[in-house]
Amino acid sequence: MRKLWALLLVCAISLPVSASQGGVNESTSLDGTGIKTLDYDGVMRTNNESADFGVILQIEDDSNISNIRWVTQVCINTGVCYPPEESQMDRGDDGSFGSYLDTEPGYSYINWKFIIEMEDGSESQVPDVGFGWKVWSDCWYENGTWGGDSTKCQPDDSSSIPGFEATLAIASIFLATLMIRRE
């Protein structure tokens, strides 16, 4: 039983290491979706008050798409993700669809997907499950690491206790070793 507890403790300590990599954008294939092209910035700008993040897509000529809804989820630097929000994309004269999201300082990344409405009334989601795209901001925090090309959102380091996390990890491993030796 103690070996199990020691193993669980080691797994819990290494959990942040096994999570997804911060700062790496993700995207889903558009094959078979009726979407020909999808354009968006590779970085979500958050360092000024008038910033926004936009998505513009072109549909294939032979598709029977009538409307597209953009479902977005914003996650902030404290690790909290806001509930998903749905917005109707505006259709342009050239058949393109576009939508924008106002961004704020403190946003870490944005996830999104599309709900495609067909002329016959049916709907499909791209992707079928979860979010298909993730774009990181210009100043993000993930698993104890700051990233992005801006440093405006990063706090002053003078209030942190240096080495506290490392000391806690070493003490946990030491206690796990003692528990194993007692058996």
N, C-alpha and C positions, 0 to 999 in steps of 0.2 A: 504494500500500500504506500509506503514511503517513497519507493522508487517512482510510483505513478505521480505523487505530488511533486517530486523533484523534476520529473519530465514536464509536467504542466507548468511549473514555474519557469523553466528554461524556455518553453514555447511562448509563454506570455511575455517574457523579456524580449524575445526576438520577433514578436509580431509586427512592430513597425517596420522592420527590415523587409518583411515579406509582402508588404502592401504595394500598390501600384506606384510606379516611379513618378515623382513630382516633376512638373515642367515638361512632360512629354505629351504632345497633342495626340488625339486619337480620331480616326475617321472610319466610316463604313463604306463599303462598295455601293455604287449607284446602279450596278447591273440589274436589269429587270424591274426597276422601280418606276420608269417613266420619266425620270429626271435625267436630262442630258448633261448639264454642268451645274456645279455648285461653287460659288465664290464667297469667300469670307477671309478676314484678316487672320494671320497666323498667331497674333497676340491680341488679347483683349486689353485695350488701353483704359486705365483707371486713374491716371495721375492728374487729371484736371476735371473740373466740374461739368464740362460740356461734352464729355466723351460718350460715345455710343459704340455698340458692336452690331454690325449688320451682316445679313445673309441675303444673297441674291442667287436665284436658281433659274435655269432655263429648262423647260420641259421638252420632251421629244415630240416631233411634229405629229406622229401618228398616235399619240396617247390621248385618251379621253378624260383627262384630268380637268375638273371644273374648279376646284378650290384646294388650297393647302393651308393647314394650320401648323404653326411652329410651336412646339412644346419645349420650354427652356427650364433649366434648374440651375440656379446660381449658388455656388458654395463660397463661403467667406474664410478669411485667414484664421479665424478661431476654430475652424473645423466643423462648423455648422453649415448644413445645406438647407436652403429655403425650399418650401414645397414647389413642385413644378407649376409653371404658369403657361397657359395656352393663349396664343394670339393668332388672329387671322392675317395671313400674308396678303399684301397688296399686289394686285395683278396689273402689270404694265401693258402699254399698247403693243409691245413687241412679244407678248406672251410670257414674259418673265414674271417671277414672283419675288417680292422682297419684303423684308421686315427688319426692324431695328430694336435694340434693347438699350435703354439708358444704363450706363455703368457708373459705379461709385468706387471711391477709394476703399480698400479693404476686401474687394472681390478677389478671390483666389483663382477660380476657373468657372467656366460655364459648360454645362452638358446640354445637348439638345437632340431632338428627333422630330420627324415630320408625320403628320396625319394627312394622308392624301385622300381627297374626296373625288370620286368618279362621277361622270355625267349620269350614270344609271342609279346613283344614290348609294353605292357601296363605298366602303372605306378600307384603307390599308395603312399600316404603320411602317415607317422606315426608321430603324429596323423593327422587326416584329416584336422584340422584347428588349426592354432597357433603353438606354440612350446610345446613339450611334456615334456622336461626336463629342469631343472634349477639347476646349481651347483654354490655355492658361493665360493669366493676366500678366501685366508688366511688372507686378510686385506681388509675389505669392509666398505662402508659408505652408509647408507640408512635412509632416513627420520630423519636426525639429530643424528643418532647413529652409532658409530664405532663398528665393530665386527671382528671376526676371531682370529686365534691364533698368529698372527703377528701384531706388532705395528709399523713397519718400514714406512708404508705409511701415518700414522697419522700426521697431522701438529702440530706444537707447539701451545699450548693453550694460550700463553701469548698475542696473538694478538686479541683474541675475547673479546667482551664486555659482561661481566657476567650479566645474567638476562634480556638481551635485548628482547629476544623472549617472555618471560613471561610478561614483561611490555607492550609490544605491544598487546598481547592477552587480558590482563586486561583492557587496554584502549579501545580496540574494543568492549568488552562486556559492559563497562561503557557507551560508546556512543550509543550502541544498546538499552540499558535500557532507556537512556534519550529520544531517539526517540519514544519509546513505550509510555512513560509517557506523552509526549506532545499531544498525541491523546486524 
